[in-house]
Amino acid sequence: MNKVNIIGLPVPISDRFRIVLDQGLCKYYGIPRDGRVRMKCLEDSLYIFPESAEVQDTEIKQVTIGRLNLPMQWVRSQNVQIGGQAFLMAADDCIQVRINPWESSDVNRIFGIPLKIFKGSVIYIPKSFWAQYDINPEHDWIIRSEYPDRLDFRKFRPGTLCENETVRNVFLSSVHIHPGWMESIGLKINDTVWLIGTATGIIILPRRFYENFITV
């Protein structure tokens, strides 16, 4: 795989250096919207586990309405700024939080962001992810590129459409996946695909990121 920066789910950093954990990621790991979690703090990442996880070198932290205060020592070491953003990512058995993007050459079993395929072959991408690429989640146009191992989405700009690319509509954060692509890789309605971001756009993967040897 070529070296590329990987972007997780962007979340704003509010007063008191607080972030809101994504409900979908919390549900995936059994992390409560209100309650106690375990946090492991490393140099460039925070790892958020359910309280019941048996993990060494963790601290108990409180989550309230999905809100989590970042530890001040980590805030200072990462030069975190109120009004900036952090990135969330599903990892091996926890939610990983970073301020800087991941590098594909350095990642260790990151999954991406899980998205369910709904009836009509539709997925819903979080609004903050669309906004990262200046795409209006309520209604906008994107370019879709299909590959055997992924789908690429990027903002539509006149004169940028290449061969084998199509223009698709984004409506209320949703986008359609071509049923032929789903069938070619064995995906069905209610299955999960995995979302990551790069410097140029959004990538949808049929398997967790570390299981895909993509070239971008």
HUSULPE-V651482 format. One record per residue. RES is the residue in one letter. D_LAST is the distance of its C-alpha to the last C-alpha in Angstrom with 2 decimals. Layout:
# HUSULPE-V651482
RES,D_LAST
RES,D_LAST
This chain:
# HUSULPE-V651482
M,7.54
N,6.58
K,8.51
V,7.48
N,10.26
I,10.77
I,13.49
G,16.20
L,18.98
P,20.72
V,24.49
P,27.11
I,29.37
S,32.92
D,36.34
R,37.19
F,33.52
R,33.00
I,29.98
V,30.09
L,28.33
D,26.57
Q,29.00
G,26.52
L,25.25
C,28.89
K,29.97
Y,27.33
Y,28.82
G,32.40
I,32.49
P,35.35
R,35.30
D,38.60
G,39.41
R,38.66
V,35.41
R,34.59
M,32.47
K,31.19
C,30.48
L,28.43
E,27.57
D,24.28
S,24.32
L,26.83
Y,26.99
I,29.01
F,30.79
P,33.55
E,36.97
S,37.75
A,34.92
E,36.39
V,34.31
Q,35.88
D,35.91
T,35.36
E,37.38
I,38.61
K,37.51
Q,38.54
V,36.38
T,38.26
I,37.03
G,33.53
R,33.99
L,33.39
N,34.57
L,32.35
P,34.44
M,35.82
Q,35.31
W,31.55
V,31.63
R,33.31
S,31.10
Q,27.90
N,29.64
V,29.09
Q,30.42
I,32.12
G,30.43
G,26.99
Q,24.49
A,23.26
F,20.29
L,21.05
M,19.12
A,20.49
A,20.91
D,22.86
D,26.17
C,26.07
I,24.51
Q,22.79
V,23.35
R,21.81
I,22.34
N,19.32
P,15.67
W,14.50
E,12.48
S,10.28
S,12.43
D,15.49
V,15.27
N,18.07
R,18.22
I,16.89
F,16.82
G,15.51
I,18.03
P,20.02
L,20.77
K,23.48
I,23.44
F,26.72
K,29.10
G,27.92
S,24.31
V,23.74
I,21.81
Y,22.75
I,20.24
P,22.11
K,23.37
S,22.19
F,18.54
W,19.17
A,21.14
Q,18.38
Y,16.87
D,20.38
I,20.54
N,24.06
P,24.07
E,27.51
H,26.68
D,23.93
W,21.68
I,17.93
I,15.67
R,14.26
S,11.79
E,12.40
Y,10.73
P,12.79
D,10.96
R,10.05
L,11.00
D,9.46
F,12.34
R,13.05
K,16.54
F,18.46
R,19.97
P,22.33
G,21.25
T,17.45
L,17.32
C,15.77
E,16.92
N,16.27
E,15.50
T,18.22
V,19.77
R,20.63
N,23.07
V,22.75
F,26.19
L,27.42
S,23.98
S,23.43
V,21.15
H,21.69
I,19.58
H,20.46
P,22.92
G,21.95
W,18.40
M,20.15
E,22.68
S,20.34
I,18.97
G,22.29
L,21.91
K,25.10
I,26.58
N,26.96
D,24.08
T,21.47
V,17.77
W,15.64
L,14.24
I,11.95
G,11.10
T,8.83
A,10.38
T,9.76
G,10.53
I,11.15
I,9.47
I,12.19
L,12.27
P,15.38
R,15.89
R,15.81
F,12.69
Y,14.17
E,14.96
N,11.49
F,9.79
I,6.32
T,3.79
V,0.00
